[in-house]
């Protein structure tokens, strides 16, 4: 389970295989850590590209730099 302190908000800024770069609310840029399943999933890459184009904010675990599978309400 994640606590609010371990979750940060990010926007996907750059999507290019095999990397995704996100920008945190504090202005810092970081590389997301992707699982091997995410790296192989073409639908995942298409969704990340569309999310980056929409400028949506996503929850990210600031300790692992991995996107959360659950939504904001569960934090």
C-alpha positions, 0 to 999 in steps of 0.5 A: 500500500502506498502513502500520500507521501510516497506518491507524486504527480507527473505528466508524461513529456516524452515517449520513445521506446524504450524510455518514457520521460515524465515531469513532476509538479516541482519541475524535475524530469525523470525516467519511468521504470518500466516492467518487462511486460510494459516494454513489450506491450504495444498498447501500453506505448500507444496509451502512454503517447495519448496520455502525453498528448492530453497532458494528464497528471498520473500518480507515480511512486517516487521511490521506484519511479513506477506508475501506480496501477490504482487510481488517485482515490485509493491513495 
